[in-house]
Amino acid sequence: MTDFSIIIATKNYPDLLKTLLESLSDAKARYEGKTELIIIDDSDLSNKGLVHDAAIKFGCRIQYYKGSLPHKKNKGAEMAAYNTMIFLDADVTVRTDLFSYYDEFFQKGEKAVAGPVVFSGKDTFLWKSVEALPYMKRYSRPLFLDKLAWATTANFAITKKAFIEAGFLNESILPVGEDDILGINLNNLGVEIKAAPEAIVYKNREKWLSVRDMKKRIKEYAKSEIPLIIKNPQLQMQRGLNRNLMYFLMFVLSGVSSLIFFNPWMLFVGLGYYLLENLIIAFFIRRKSGDKKIGFFEQLLTEHFMHVIDRTYIFECIKQKRLGLISKRLVYYDSQSYTGFKYGRMISIVQFVLIALVCLGLIAMGIFI
């Protein structure tokens, strides 16, 4: 049997941590191998005592360490007594057979294994829009793929030797991106990340059900893509026409036209392009995706989140004077290239048709109004 060190980085949310520890207690009781629980905490004073009490109650080793998430996970890895580690987010719960599923892989000599993260809790309008974002696929990929280019450390098992050889989690690419780099480093070492579809953990949606927090989270994802592309040019792919840049050009075109023709109504043409393009794209993506759970208005909100990601990426490229990266995107899988091409072609067709209509509309307004 494989002996596991389970590493959990925490900050506040003692109730969610307690729920996780209860589920881990049941899983430990059903597993014959040795396990230890390590908590690396930097909770606020109001929650510190509650986190400590929960850790002591369930027999955890707890270390107080103020730092970023990768800092804390690396600290936990340094403390691990066993040769195989499982990283878990503090807001998940585990199946009672989690350790047995991971053990099967390590008994075969695997060095890195990822399990799926399935979200549980209230299924709201906001959540349906969030779940449709491409960034969320990182959590479900172990359900559909045999091996992974990288995996989230929300539910990830790895030998200590492989983790050390891969250079630990990167602590300098904040705010996010450390999981990507770990996966790239492992692949460069020849270590395959296997998918364990049965090793499911359930993540609570409670911390995700705020528009403001969600925007902050996806902005962090967008910013992290730039250093990842710079360090890994082999993973670059050319983007299609950038939708946000097209909106900007349409607004400029309508503004200039209104000045030339002395027609203030032309200012609304850019707004009309923006609204019509989003309505059409949301309609076609919903139809092509075949996802019955997400409705038209949820898809519109998803489009809004995608624009937030895209604008953040563009502004960050400008800020870092990396204008050449505006037309690039990060691709780990062939399926991403195909999906990007399929949707990109559809969006380009819609854009060209609408641009032609906008130009004809502006000419007509200049002549007849």
DAGI-V765025 format. One record per pair of residues at least 24 apart in sequence whose ideal C-beta (glycine too) atoms are under 8 Angstrom apart, sorted by sequence separation. I is the first residue (numbers start at 1). J is the second residue. If there is no record, write none. Layout:
i:I j:J
i:I j:J
This chain:
i:37 j:61
i:38 j:62
i:39 j:63
i:41 j:65
i:42 j:66
i:116 j:140
i:162 j:186
i:165 j:189
i:250 j:274
i:36 j:61
i:38 j:63
i:40 j:65
i:42 j:67
i:92 j:117
i:116 j:141
i:153 j:178
i:166 j:191
i:278 j:303
i:116 j:142
i:153 j:179
i:247 j:273
i:93 j:120
i:114 j:141
i:115 j:142
i:116 j:143
i:152 j:179
i:162 j:189
i:247 j:274
i:89 j:117
i:114 j:142
i:151 j:179
i:4 j:33
i:6 j:35
i:8 j:37
i:10 j:39
i:14 j:43
i:150 j:179
i:153 j:182
i:162 j:191
i:1 j:31
i:3 j:33
i:4 j:34
i:5 j:35
i:6 j:36
i:8 j:38
i:9 j:39
i:10 j:40
i:11 j:41
i:42 j:72
i:150 j:180
i:247 j:277
i:1 j:32
i:2 j:33
i:3 j:34
i:4 j:35
i:5 j:36
i:6 j:37
i:7 j:38
i:8 j:39
i:9 j:40
i:10 j:41
i:11 j:42
i:12 j:43
i:246 j:277
i:1 j:33
i:3 j:35
i:4 j:36
i:6 j:38
i:8 j:40
i:9 j:41
i:10 j:42
i:11 j:43
i:12 j:44
i:40 j:72
i:150 j:182
i:151 j:183
i:1 j:34
i:5 j:38
i:7 j:40
i:10 j:43
i:11 j:44
i:14 j:47
i:21 j:54
i:25 j:58
i:40 j:73
i:150 j:183
i:13 j:47
i:17 j:51
i:21 j:55
i:24 j:58
i:114 j:148
i:149 j:183
i:150 j:184
i:243 j:277
i:12 j:47
i:40 j:75
i:117 j:152
i:148 j:183
i:149 j:184
i:14 j:50
i:18 j:54
i:21 j:57
i:22 j:58
i:40 j:76
i:150 j:186
i:14 j:51
i:17 j:54
i:21 j:58
i:39 j:76
i:114 j:151
i:117 j:154
i:150 j:187
i:38 j:76
i:114 j:152
i:117 j:155
i:149 j:187
i:12 j:51
i:14 j:53
i:21 j:60
i:112 j:151
i:116 j:155
i:157 j:196
i:14 j:54
i:115 j:155
i:10 j:51
i:38 j:79
i:114 j:155
i:115 j:156
i:138 j:179
i:38 j:80
i:114 j:156
i:115 j:157
i:151 j:193
i:157 j:199
i:113 j:156
i:114 j:157
i:150 j:193
i:36 j:80
i:112 j:156
i:113 j:157
i:149 j:193
i:155 j:199
i:176 j:220
i:180 j:224
i:36 j:81
i:112 j:157
i:113 j:158
i:147 j:192
i:148 j:193
i:155 j:200
i:175 j:220
i:176 j:221
i:36 j:82
i:112 j:158
i:147 j:193
i:148 j:194
i:155 j:201
i:35 j:82
i:111 j:158
i:112 j:159
i:147 j:194
i:148 j:195
i:154 j:201
i:177 j:224
i:181 j:228
i:34 j:82
i:111 j:159
i:146 j:194
i:147 j:195
i:175 j:223
i:176 j:224
i:177 j:225
i:180 j:228
i:184 j:232
i:146 j:195
i:154 j:203
i:175 j:224
i:111 j:161
i:112 j:162
i:145 j:195
i:177 j:227
i:181 j:231
i:106 j:157
i:111 j:162
i:173 j:224
i:177 j:228
i:8 j:60
i:105 j:157
i:143 j:195
i:106 j:159
i:142 j:195
i:144 j:197
i:141 j:195
i:142 j:196
i:143 j:197
i:173 j:227
i:288 j:342
i:102 j:157
i:142 j:197
i:173 j:228
i:288 j:343
i:142 j:199
i:285 j:343
i:288 j:346
i:9 j:69
i:285 j:346
i:92 j:154
i:284 j:346
i:9 j:72
i:92 j:155
i:244 j:307
i:9 j:73
i:35 j:99
i:89 j:153
i:139 j:203
i:243 j:307
i:89 j:154
i:281 j:346
i:7 j:73
i:30 j:96
i:33 j:99
i:87 j:153
i:88 j:154
i:89 j:155
i:244 j:310
i:281 j:347
i:284 j:350
i:9 j:76
i:27 j:94
i:29 j:96
i:30 j:97
i:87 j:154
i:88 j:155
i:243 j:310
i:244 j:311
i:8 j:76
i:20 j:88
i:27 j:95
i:31 j:99
i:87 j:155
i:242 j:310
i:7 j:76
i:27 j:96
i:30 j:99
i:31 j:100
i:86 j:155
i:87 j:156
i:245 j:314
i:281 j:350
i:7 j:77
i:20 j:90
i:23 j:93
i:24 j:94
i:26 j:96
i:27 j:97
i:30 j:100
i:33 j:103
i:86 j:156
i:87 j:157
i:244 j:314
i:280 j:350
i:5 j:76
i:20 j:91
i:22 j:93
i:23 j:94
i:27 j:98
i:28 j:99
i:86 j:157
i:87 j:158
i:20 j:92
i:23 j:95
i:27 j:99
i:31 j:103
i:85 j:157
i:242 j:314
i:7 j:80
i:17 j:90
i:20 j:93
i:23 j:96
i:84 j:157
i:85 j:158
i:277 j:350
i:5 j:79
i:16 j:90
i:17 j:91
i:19 j:93
i:20 j:94
i:84 j:158
i:85 j:159
i:112 j:186
i:277 j:351
i:280 j:354
i:5 j:80
i:16 j:91
i:84 j:159
i:85 j:160
i:111 j:186
i:5 j:81
i:83 j:159
i:84 j:160
i:5 j:82
i:13 j:90
i:83 j:160
i:277 j:354
i:4 j:82
i:7 j:85
i:13 j:91
i:82 j:160
i:83 j:161
i:85 j:163
i:127 j:205
i:130 j:208
i:276 j:354
i:3 j:82
i:5 j:84
i:6 j:85
i:7 j:86
i:8 j:87
i:11 j:90
i:112 j:191
i:114 j:193
i:116 j:195
i:3 j:83
i:4 j:84
i:5 j:85
i:6 j:86
i:7 j:87
i:8 j:88
i:9 j:89
i:10 j:90
i:73 j:153
i:80 j:160
i:111 j:191
i:112 j:192
i:113 j:193
i:114 j:194
i:115 j:195
i:3 j:84
i:4 j:85
i:5 j:86
i:7 j:88
i:8 j:89
i:9 j:90
i:111 j:192
i:112 j:193
i:113 j:194
i:114 j:195
i:115 j:196
i:116 j:197
i:127 j:208
i:245 j:326
i:273 j:354
i:2 j:84
i:4 j:86
i:6 j:88
i:8 j:90
i:110 j:192
i:112 j:194
i:113 j:195
i:114 j:196
i:115 j:197
i:118 j:200
i:120 j:202
i:123 j:205
i:127 j:209
i:273 j:355
i:77 j:160
i:113 j:196
i:115 j:198
i:116 j:199
i:117 j:200
i:118 j:201
i:119 j:202
i:120 j:203
i:121 j:204
i:122 j:205
i:126 j:209
i:135 j:218
i:110 j:194
i:115 j:199
i:116 j:200
i:117 j:201
i:118 j:202
i:119 j:203
i:120 j:204
i:121 j:205
i:130 j:214
i:242 j:326
i:115 j:200
i:116 j:201
i:117 j:202
i:118 j:203
i:119 j:204
i:120 j:205
i:121 j:206
i:124 j:209
i:126 j:211
i:133 j:218
i:242 j:327
i:273 j:358
i:77 j:163
i:113 j:199
i:115 j:201
i:117 j:203
i:119 j:205
i:135 j:221
i:222 j:308
i:272 j:358
i:122 j:209
i:218 j:305
i:222 j:309
i:226 j:313
i:126 j:214
i:221 j:309
i:222 j:310
i:225 j:313
i:239 j:327
i:105 j:194
i:119 j:208
i:219 j:308
i:223 j:312
i:238 j:327
i:239 j:328
i:269 j:358
i:215 j:305
i:218 j:308
i:219 j:309
i:222 j:312
i:223 j:313
i:226 j:316
i:238 j:328
i:239 j:329
i:77 j:168
i:105 j:196
i:214 j:305
i:218 j:309
i:222 j:313
i:226 j:317
i:237 j:328
i:238 j:329
i:104 j:196
i:230 j:322
i:236 j:328
i:237 j:329
i:269 j:361
i:215 j:308
i:219 j:312
i:223 j:316
i:236 j:329
i:237 j:330
i:269 j:362
i:74 j:168
i:102 j:196
i:218 j:312
i:222 j:316
i:226 j:320
i:236 j:330
i:237 j:331
i:4 j:99
i:74 j:169
i:101 j:196
i:230 j:325
i:235 j:330
i:236 j:331
i:73 j:169
i:226 j:322
i:229 j:325
i:235 j:331
i:266 j:362
i:269 j:365
i:2 j:99
i:74 j:171
i:101 j:198
i:102 j:199
i:235 j:332
i:4 j:102
i:70 j:168
i:101 j:199
i:232 j:330
i:70 j:169
i:226 j:325
i:229 j:328
i:237 j:336
i:266 j:365
i:2 j:102
i:70 j:170
i:71 j:171
i:229 j:329
i:237 j:337
i:240 j:340
i:265 j:365
i:266 j:366
i:2 j:103
i:70 j:171
i:97 j:198
i:98 j:199
i:229 j:330
i:239 j:340
i:1 j:103
i:98 j:200
i:228 j:330
i:263 j:365
i:68 j:171
i:98 j:201
i:237 j:340
i:263 j:366
i:2 j:106
i:70 j:174
i:95 j:199
i:225 j:329
i:240 j:344
i:243 j:347
i:254 j:358
i:261 j:365
i:265 j:369
i:2 j:107
i:95 j:200
i:225 j:330
i:239 j:344
i:240 j:345
i:246 j:351
i:250 j:355
i:253 j:358
i:257 j:362
i:261 j:366
i:68 j:174
i:95 j:201
i:241 j:347
i:260 j:366
i:263 j:369
i:68 j:175
i:94 j:201
i:240 j:347
i:241 j:348
i:70 j:178
i:93 j:201
i:94 j:202
i:240 j:348
i:243 j:351
i:250 j:358
i:254 j:362
i:257 j:365
i:69 j:178
i:92 j:201
i:93 j:202
i:246 j:355
i:253 j:362
i:257 j:366
i:92 j:202
i:241 j:351
i:92 j:203
i:93 j:204
i:89 j:201
i:91 j:203
i:92 j:204
i:88 j:201
i:91 j:204
i:89 j:203
i:91 j:206
i:91 j:207
i:4 j:157
i:5 j:160
i:132 j:289
i:132 j:291
i:131 j:293
i:132 j:294
i:131 j:294
i:128 j:293
i:129 j:294
i:128 j:294
i:132 j:298
i:128 j:295
i:132 j:299
i:129 j:298
i:133 j:302
i:128 j:298
i:129 j:299
i:132 j:302
i:125 j:297
i:129 j:301
i:130 j:302
i:133 j:305
i:125 j:298
i:129 j:302
i:133 j:306
i:135 j:309
i:126 j:301
i:130 j:305
i:125 j:301
i:129 j:305
i:133 j:309
i:150 j:332
i:149 j:332
i:149 j:333
i:19 j:204
i:16 j:204
i:145 j:333
i:16 j:206
i:16 j:207
i:13 j:207
